Amino acid sequence: MPESERKAYLDKYQEPFNLAKGKLPMKSAEAIIEGEDRGQLTILKDDETVDYDDNSREYIMENENNEEILRAE
């Protein structure tokens, strides 16, 4: 694999594969990567808390500064 392709691959997949080293089964790590690639999954790196809003019926993800990162049904 050319160095530029290797770097691009590692930039994208190194972190999920590191999760696999932490006792996450490889099949699960691959499913996470595939879900992100298909746009079915969003990986939040700065997520600190997840709250549920009964009124909007949404989950609200916030960072350590209590700033909203994402809302999801």
C-alpha positions, 0 to 999 in steps of 0.5 A: 500500500502506498504511504499516502493511502496507508496514512489516509487509512490509519487517519480514518480507522486507527481509533476504531481499531484501537477500540478493538484492542480494548476487548471490543470484538473485531466484528463489532469494530468493523460494524461500527466503521461500516455504520459510520461509512454509510452515514448510519452512525455518528461517532462523537469524540467530545461527548460528555453527557446524554440527556433525554428531553421528554417534550421533544422526545430527543436525546441531547448530547453535550460536551464537557462545557455543556454545549450541545453537540447533537440531537437525535430521536 
